[in-house]
Amino acid sequence: MRSSVRILPHYTYEDWILWEGKWELIDGIAWAMHPLPGPDHQRIASNLTAAFGVLIESYKVYGGYLPIDYLVTDDIILQPDLLIVDGEITKEVLDFAPVLVAEVLTPKTELKDRYTKYCIYEKQGIRYYIVIAPDKVEAEVYELLGGEYHLKQSGKDIVHEFFFPECTARVDFKEIW
């Protein structure tokens, strides 16, 4: 007896640039990015960006982006809620690893953000990964140590220091809620 074979499409950056709307691409599989995040999600992402404002404004080498297309590989393109980069983005997409990524969870994205993207960011060597759960009013701060993420802090009222070569950014997470 012959077994059935399921063929999944495998998309790349060349396919992705032709699509309408917002899409992420993970291992060649397309993920729709709508509807747009709700007001709480937007407010939290914006407040988190503001919390990193001193770093972004004082040290011009760093840039903060809400969201921007991050071309990880030819078949992985992500749109994190917040990226902080060390250097200038000279193309339409970010094509080098940022120093920090933050994801604000929604019920539809939680598994992808907590597991799939976590592994991608870790493999890319992104120093800090922040996961924010609005429904739990909780933030988790992970730092890359020895090639693996380690949970450094979690909770509602945490204050965390992020160390960068030129400076330290102190973020009070009470301010993002």
Residue, then its C-alpha position, 0 to 999 in steps of 0.5 A: m500500500r502506498s502512503s500519502v505524502r503531504i507537500l507543504p509549500h516552502y516560501t522564501y524572501e523572494d516570494w515574501i516581498l511580493w505579498e500584500g499585507k503583513w506576514e512572517l515567514i518561519d522555516g518557509i511557512a507563511w504566518a499571517m500577522h493580522p488583525l493588528p494588535g489591540p490598544d493594550h498591546q500597542r500601548i505596552a509596546s510604545n511604553l517599552t520603547a519609551a523606557f529605552g528612550v535614553l539609550i536610543e536618544s543618547y547613544k546614536v549608535y542604537g536604534g529602536y524600531l516598532p516593528i520592522d521586518y527582520l530578515v533572519t535567513d532567506d526563509i525566516i522573516l520576523q516582525p518583533d514588537l520592538l527591536i534595538v539594534d547596534g548600528e545603522i539599518t541601510k536596507e528595507v529590512l533588518d538583515f543583522a541580529p539586533v541586540l534586544v528583541a521584545e514580544v508582547l504576547t497575544p493569545k494567537t501568538e503566545l506559543k510562537d513567541r514563547y517557543t519558536k521565536y525564542c529558539i530563533y532569537e537564541k540561535q541568532g545570538i540576540r543578547y536580550y529577549i523580553v516577553i511581555a504577557p499583558d493578560k498576566v501583567e508580567a514581563e520576563v527578561y532573558e539574557l543570552l549567556g553561554g549561547e543559551y537564554h537564561l531567565k534573569q527576572s520576571g514579574k509585574d514590578i521588576v526593574h532590570e538593567f540592560f548592559f550595552p558596551e556604551c551604557t546601561a539602560r535601566v528599565d522600570f517595567k511598572e512604567i509599561w503597564 
